[in-house]
Amino acid sequence: MSLALCLASLLPAMASAANTAACNGEDTVSLSTDASGVRETRAYWLDGRHLRWPGKPATGHYRLLASAQGGLRAALGDRPAAPDLQVIALATGEADDATRSRFAFTGEGVGLQLRGDVDVRMLLRGQVLLAQLDTRGRVIDATYLQHPGALDDLYASADDGRDLGAWQASPGQAEWRLWAPTAQNATLCVYDGAGQGSALPMQREDDSGAWTASLPGRQQGRVYAYEVDVFVPGTGGVRNRVSDPYSTSVTANGVRSVLLDLQDPATQPEGWAASAQTRPAALEHQTDMVIYELHVRDFSIGDMTVPVNERGKYLAFTHQDSAGMRHLTALRKAGMTDIHLLPVFDIATVPEVGCITPEIPTAAPDSDAQQAAVMAVAARDCFNWGYDPLHYGAPEGSYASDATDPVKRVRELRAAVQGLHRAGLRVGMDVVYNHMSASGQAPHAVLDRLVPGYYQRLDEAGKVTTSTCCANTATEHRMMARLMRDTLVRWVRDYRIDSFRFDLMGHQPLEAMLRSREEVERVAGRRIPFIGEGWNFGEIADGKRFVQAAQLPLAGSGIASFSDRMRDAARGGGCCDSGEALLARQGWLTGMVGAPNGRGELPAREAQMQAADMIRIGLAGTLRDYRMQTSDGQVTPLSAIDYAGGPAGYTRQPGEVVNYVENHDNPTLFDVGVMKMPLATSASERARMQLLGAALVAFSQGVAYYHGGIDVLRSKSLDRNSFDSGDWFNRLDWRYRDNGFAAGLPPPQDNGKDWALLKPLLQAEGIKPSASDITFMRDAFLDLTQIRASTPLFRLHDAEAVQRRLRFENTGPGQDPAVIVGHLDGRGLSDAGFEQVLYFLNTSADARVMNLPEQDDKRWRLHPVQAAAAAADARVRNEARHRGGVFNIPGRSAVVFVIPSKETGR
């Protein structure tokens, strides 16, 4: 019996009441046209009774105009009209102080309130305008209203913890629950194996605004979608068929949702239940995290030791003997603790079925032919970073062995996590709650097509803001924050995700982040670190709409943000440089001190010392209260040092900073070196620069974060934004033969304006590293990782300990800015491993002699890792020396001396 006949026989009233044919028609059907003439949304519902119209005087004559059918006309100079017109009287009046404060960003304007008993819930399910009328009732001005304030007030009970989505409530019944408070009607469309849909009307909960439906029997694997009748300002009444924002899994390309019980053994890889006992324990302190960032496809698409049909897939992480997994295992043995995966939730930008892998022509290192082949099919190829959310709680299908099987994407992502856990590595997940891939009535606008105008953040005219790059979401709204929280819980509970990295976290409220962390840790029963990008920009900058999860407000929260202080000082310039500045603005690592490239004026000594101070700030965990001597000779807290108009030091505890010199964004560190170091710099010296950059991260207090491939000199052929640049510009070679440099000009979208500058660099002889350069970096990076792991002095977990135990030498106006010297005191720390540690970071190509009288008469010896016969860096092993307080530090090197602990003798 077909599903349609089955439902009709079981639920004849439901089947007859709903429009089954509609479930098989177009995804969007127009029900009415917006003929109001109004195209902006400039007024605000502050709560369920109060409104504000910014810029309008209190002396005006204001009315709400409503039509359940959506037939309003409000032409200027005419009286408003509609077949079912309601004109609702308003009085001037203000909301309470807390509400007014929350909406202070809207600016001054008339405050209005409803008179008498008005069913606002019903109003918001139709068309509503706010009009300014003259004394004869004619329209002077009219606008739609932004309604999230009213929805959050009227439907606060929607956030009471009752489930949303679809689930098998009992062996005999499945439940569906959809939050769509502005919908006039909602229908559940369920599909049989042939794709034929049947409709069940959903019942509305007036208190929550949610719609519910149920089906008898076991519905595991049931494909479904929702249909809602909603009014869209500027468009009119529409019937949208939409997938579920709470989807557990989806069909290919996220077209429809699939009900899956994730406790069903069919959704679990072999050994899943037992492997919970062998999962790596949570780290005690956030500063113990050493993170390696990977993209699922990059990791294995070129790895010939992985079965061909599993390359670029989740299952590649299950092959413990593959070249890639051997690489990760070596990192873990050295001290790497976590793998962070770029987005693995369902994304909108990779065709899950039939994606294309382009043929790349053999061409010159500076040719545009390679990128032309990549970009010709970029919209249809198999690659994208994945920062284009479609469904926040369902796995991406392009990484599954069969995207048409909703179970496989779930089971295989779990298998990937299980494989990494088996290797002793925790698994972090990159999440993107700051924007959606689409808004409005676009096909991928899953949220906006269900509750128009709610989930996306709007500007003063009602347009969706796009400061993040795309359609910004509004996690300050109750149910967007809940969607974030609930899907995070799913990832930790059902996939054993160990931590999260939040893309553009500064666009989210700190309150929502803290509540999410509290909930995920409650469910997980363990610490779940939150880290993210705390950049402060856009329409919410400087706390304009709420207290952000941005760098400065995060102090004391325990949430870590990426720091640009040391990053920019080390690399030189900023993220968005172009033209001559791309080459001329050298950094501490890339030649600012002692290796000018001839592209600009020689940096003043003061600038060199200030760059060195910014490096020290990073090494000290960017702690706002840490005090050190700066280049002007003053001893000052890091918060008093200027960085781009703000405080250089901003964290309260070291676990609140993520230290890095490279991640997936912007050019790799190798490519930055190509652009900024003198052209004649040899490949081997470029590798040493890269190693020194990695040492900055390894020796810094805080969370250590590395881009996958930094340890093999990864290049993207100078591509500054490889999000859609295909496998060619994003490849990793676990054979250690090719780092990806000189693979042709990078795609023109973000690089074309600089092609004339980039071509000579790609042509230049002697830059591309040899296999021996790559393996040197690989092995020396492992040594660095072992050094960080050898003592907690590099990862102190509270600010007081950093202040007490870390001291910088070679500071002040008389310093040599080429050499950073840090002293770590392990006395009194039971597990320090060493009594004292003294590290040197020399960015000069030449050796330096450092005279440190305070270190005279001490039992310094080279760190055991660097002194070992097997140490990768022979230059350090053979040339780093000290006599008394005089230390000889080889050029471009990171050197660590230690005083063995009396207890351990190390």
Secondary structure by P-SEA (a helix, b strand, c coil): ccaaaaaaaacaaaaaaccccccccccccccccccccccccccccccccccccccccccbbbbbbbbccccccccccccccccbbbbbbbccccccaaaaaaaccccccbbbbbccccaaaaaaacbbbbbbbcccccccbbbbbbcaaaaaaaccccccccccccccccccbbbbbbbbccccbbbbbbbccccbbbbbbbbbcccccccccccccccccccbbbbbbccccccccccccccccccccccccccbbbbbcccccccccccccccccccccccccccccbbbbbbcccccccccccccccccccccccccccaaaaaaaaaaaacccbbbbccccccccccccbbbbbbbcccccccaaaaaaaaccccccccccccccccccccccccccccccaaaaaaaaaaaaaaaaaacbbbbbbbbcccccccccccccccccccccccbbbcccccccccccccccccccaaaaaaaaaaaaaaaacccccbbbbcccccccaaaaaaaaaaaaaaaccbbbbbcccccccccccccccccccccccccccbbbbbcaaaaaaacccccccccccccccccccccccccccccccccaaaaaaaaaaaaaaaacccccbbbbcccccccccccccccccccccccccccccccccccccccaaaaaaacccccccaaaaaaaaaaaaaaaaacccbbbbccccccccccccccccccccccccccccccccccccccccccccccccccccccccccccccccaaaaaaaaaaaaaaaaaaacccccccccaaaaaaccccccccccccccbbbbbbbccccccccccbbbbbbbcccbbbbbbbcccccccccccccccccccccccccccccccccbbbbcccbbbbbbcccccccc
